[in-house]
Amino acid sequence: MKNWWKRRTLKLRLTLWYAGATAVVLAVFAWVAYEVVEHRLGAELDRQLRIDFDIIEAQLDKDAAGQIRWLVRGAHGDEGYARLSAWFEVWSEDKQLLFRHWPVRDADIKNPLPAPLESSLRFYTVELEHNLHVRVMERPARVHELGVMVRLFRDETDTRRTLTQIVEVFVLAAPLAVLLAALGGYFVARRSLVPVVAMAEQARKITSENLTERLPIPNPHDELGQLASVFNQTLQRLENSFAELKRFTADASHELRTPLTALRTVGEVALRQGDNPAALRETIGSMLEEAQRLNDLIESLLTLARMESGKLSIKREPVKLDELAKEVRENLNVLAAEKQQTIELSGDDGLTVAADRLLLRQALTNIVHNAVRYAPPQTRISIRTAGRDGNAWIEVADQGPGVASEHHTKLFERFYRVDKSRSRAGGGHGLGLAIAKRSVEQQSGRIELESELGKGSVFRIVLPSA
């Protein structure tokens, strides 16, 4: 049954749900209405029995022989009306029938009721004959000093006929109501699912070749409109990812092609100059440089891939930022000395963060290396550590050409260069700042940039202090 239900269309399931819910509501309503009407009619019968008792008790008497008499007479001295409207029995306390007044003769009574079992007020219903149900009230009374039990009867035929009519009305009306509910449910489901059908049709047309297409949003305020908006946002992210992947593939291919082309060119030249040992040594050295550049590029790409896939393990430990800055300066002093640059250190001593030392050192090294590469000769590069607002800062300031504001957000993208020709001439791949940014973000930090053209740049690594 569950599998059958899952294979049905949503319109059919909604229609069946509407019909089922309507059937349940009608059944509950019919049951409640029936119970209320039955209770009210029964209460009315019991009220009439109490009134009959009061009238009959006042009109019971004993004759000289001690027999129970009923003193009621009709309006013209006959007993016809009174006998037809009153239906009761009088029993003694020792279960003896003292008086009976039924609408039929005693000889015609087929199933007389036994004597009352209790000497207290009691209401109940019995079936005297086939389809002849009566409401009975038993109540103690006194005729002069004689204690008796009076049993009164009221025919329930009209009451049961009314209840039967109510049941028949509900039985006849319920299928029609369920059918109308099913039709209405189908109409509502069909109208409600029109946007879903339109979205499905549009979604079938969207492929990797036309990710610019979007789903229609007929009403952005309802749930379907919100779903379409979320799906469109997902398509936008996919489009951005595909565009970035295409750009990354093109840039990576270009970057890999350059050293490979250089290796091939140098190799071809070496083949033509195979009889010159000095030229061969120079060629081999050039090839080794290009191979190292190619190896560095591949390592950088692998590092980025591990970071973005979440497979790079983070080993946090206390790291003193001043010691880390000294270590980075010592590693890059040789490159700075070639351009007669000075790397200066300043800031708070002993400032500590909980971070992966290798990743943080790689990020800081890439930033300082970037400053050494683009800052003019005979300039100063400063590394300053500071703590503020519960965070630890490492600032790298240079006196380079600066970066225009339109490049600030793109500078940390893979293979992005402000000046591509100068970058390649400097031996860069355009991956250093991207790796630095992701290395810091892996450790719940961020990188900020402050730079203007002609005024140098300040790169700031912000990490939660330990």
Steps between C-alpha positions, in 0.01 A plus 500: 500500500784736586673434167172548314448832677850621412445422131193722478520858378495784748168624359338162561644474850380849590156420358479182705618687808227761451236231454623296797518803725149603398369150567657497845366847583151404383508176697605681817241773443226243436591307813503816714172624350337162551614483862380854573158445341459162668591649836260792455211277389566256783513784749168628367343155544632479854357845574160395372516184710567710809198719418286188448615367835403819683152496343442126552627494859256776594207307347560157653270392784376194694148379517327351805640157417857631490527480118688767304277728295569770238276801538552661156197560280478653153355843427149355439504248780653215296842342548598469134756778467653438840544131433668560166742765628606325820706180505619376837508227764484505881693236695509430870823489693476119513500483116124459454320669210235730648383692195573502128387748237629417153362603160409133441300251704684284748405191307675637188831575672755255361812591698414660833797640689604341830472684828743787565828378643592817686313743721659809354469736205610330179476568124552239229383392154343163414357337188152370582430365153674499167609859426295626794743675732383688806670724751434386856524690828472325838454715806378442860170666595240493780126446475384626836721300739569220251848496345497400132722503188358677198625395158420738213544446126555733202504376143840568331372444147510867403840546661648202319338609174667840536839342571459265206424792270812678622711193423341465157568863419866466594535169315352650184679835527845371603594341162395815317701716742805273464467510121476880500800516735699272266412715199586816691823343624597401148427849373698663783789254462511554125498878534757490781737274307497704179811695616671170588432365151638820349811479719549134406473577130749784530736289714508229231632758253787615724835332431862587554488689171221742603541551875393860451137383475288531814174351628184713480382653828127576467464604866818563699306518829357146516682171566534407131641843422751462783594155367555641153710783647717252690539288186596809299757590763640146467514544123681831551757329720538222245544756223764679703673170578496394135632839394772483763582143395526602136718796590709285730542235230599762244743672738648171620543381141670827411725488804596138432552569131759772568761285683432203273550715191818640654627148573429387146659808346811474715524127422477562127772765525718258696461237228624743240798598723587152620875549434535795743533381866464852643177558308370162612568580864319832463213328324470235771503771767224688322298180465543428870373848584193449283445154650520648849254769402268233361539297819421805716189568294378142538567504875305824534208356305501186716509710816201704385312186401555343844387819673185536295406132532529514879753215507780711641552409864537790746735450796446789736769592746612817683694718254688813607456752221826689563702179468308404185570844348874462575502159335334633186738797486803270522368286215436798270795721595700362208237603245462841664877553503516448123275808463670684788174488696468498878252285694424652840318343797297678769202454727401304809736233625357171613163543321369145453228342285372143474570409137665255266857625492583372153186648337542833677866519405415419139238777493736758652786389273284542189393849606854616584636336183235688302614825662866428421414417140299816421658761727768717335869450589646678807159511677384385840260216575362489854342208687309608808310289755226641721197396701168682499137415589582138583679446167864471403629690197797453272545796265732498200552851359706581190586809300400351165281643226178414684182339372197681363176447693331314214761223533474451879236225498647320197861508617452181707353299211704229333723616214376858531763766429472875492788519251531161333812572299693631800381209713626238259824686467537477877445125492160498676207272431219710645432239770693634801230732635226246425685240706563755776133594517379140521772408751378775733132421446569136588595630846192721558684814394489749217730714285440871453655731242555873516660646191493798265686564180840653568471461881601140558294217645419360843398133528355410839449146632238499779474194726325434833760541772567204729 
